[in-house]
Every structure is written in structure tokens, then in C-alpha cells.
Amino acid sequence: MRLLLAQLAPEPGEFSLNVERVGETVRAAHVDIAVFPELFLSGYRVGDRFHRLALHEDDATTEALRTIARGSNTTVVVGAPVASTERKGEIHNAVLAVLPSEEVFIQVKRYLPTFGPFEEGVLFTATDSSRPVAIGPHPVGLEVCYDVFFPEVSRQLALAGAELLIVVSAAPVTSRRLFDRLLPARAIENAFPVVYVNRVGVEDGVVFGGGSGAWDARGEPLTITPVTSVRALPDETLGVVEIDPTESARWRPFRPVLRDIASRPGVPAPLSL
């Protein structure tokens, strides 16, 4: 499975330009999954504009993403603000997986930071559950940035059968060393590969840190091959990594953490070990 790590900077508040950038990048990359950062479609520091920009079911932006995924036969994973379907007026910080079949899967961010430069708890509504999305024959878990700091999120996805974890992020440069430590830990404790895509650029004084990468089921870094055939600005990078989703099934018997935790009362049994 070939994944594109699109470590790019969005145009704040410019949905049409950012969707156009997604399409241009995906069509040139020729990959199975293309991953873009947290809130890439809107930008991160746009304040009250999130309410105007939030995606609604079957709106023009969602249809454009479907067209990109279908036409390139690529699953597009991208962060965006999404309007709540349950509570009118509320919005979510979410990651979308748009499949070539045109199915759209939405995973809402579970933990919203409200410290330092972050105001997410004021702007967004969180969720309390995660479930994998089937990309081809493989269940894939999705997380958004700060969720990585809570190991129960990754564990819930692993116990539900996820064979790969994809994390999209808009983390500042000051947090980079923390993600460098946490991401391989999530891979080790759940015995699945982890792919992380963080944005770059500056918005409203916040410098975003990049540091995108991938780790195998043992927490070892995977080789990322630079992509030069796609347009990128000076601070941006694009790279492709090869992931074997079946690696988790091969590795878990040697480090049976999921089997052992599933034996405890009240914990659902893993779908595969």
C-alpha cells in the first residue's frame, strides 16, 4: 500500500484553493492513500469563520473530494471543519476519508486542546468514540493531532481491528519533539504501523512544525521517498511510504499486548491477533 504524506500549508479560509491543491497533488502522486494535515481545507487559525466554512453532507466541497478520489482511484484523507448532524450550529474538527467508491467516512477529534495558542474547546464539539474505516480490505484507524496523547484512543481502534493508524495534525514547532516520542510508542503498544502528517507554514503567529513520518509495527522509522513531480512551496515536503497492513497480524503474536488486555473483564476481544 502506497501512501502520500502531503506536508503542506493551506491557504487560510480558502476552501476552493485548498481543494484544488488536494486534487492537483493526488492526481500527480499515483498512490493508494493521500494524507493531508489537520484542518487543511480551512486553515487552522480562522476563528469564527469555521462556522461558515464547515462542511455539510453532500455540499459542493464534499462532492469535489468525491470526484478527486474516484478519478484518481485514491483514498483522500484530509482534515476539515464539519457541521454537526446532531446539534444545529455546532461544528467538529474532523478528518475525512473519501474513498474511490465515493463513500465518505468522518472521524471527529476526541480531545480538544484549550491551552497555549489553542482555542479548540471553544470552537468545536468533540466525540467520545472511534472506529476504523475499511480502505479496501484493510481496517484503518484515524486520529487528529492531540488524540495521540491519549493512548486509549489508539487502543480502541486497535481492539476494533485497525491494521494501520493514520494521524493528521496541525501541531506547532514547539510540540514536535513530543510527537517524535509518542508516535512510535503508539505503534509499539498496538503493534500496527503509524503514519503521521503534520502541516507547515505560519498562521496568526503560530509556526507549524512539520515532522511528518511513518513507523512500522515495532516502532522503527520507515523510509519516505521524496516526491518531486508535484508542486511544493519551499517549506513543504511530499513523500511516499510503502506500508504493509498485514504486518500487524504477523507481529502481534510476538508482542501480544492486545491479546493480554482483551482477557480482562469488560474489554472487547480483538478482531485479529
Secondary structure, 3 states (H helix, E strand, C coil): CEEEEEECCCCCCCHHHHHHHHHHHHHHHCCCEEECCCCCCCCCCCCCHHHHHCECCCCHHHHHHHHHHHHHCCEEEEEEEEECCCCCCCEEEEEEEECCCCCEEEEECCCCCCCCCCCHHHHCCCCCCCCCEEECCEEEEEEEHHHHHCHHHHHHHHHCCCCEEEEEECCEHHHHHHHHHHHHHHHHHHCCCEEEEECCCEECCEEECCCCEEECCCCCECCCEECCCCCCCCCCEEEEEECCCCHHHHHCCCCCHHHHHHCCCCCCCCCCC
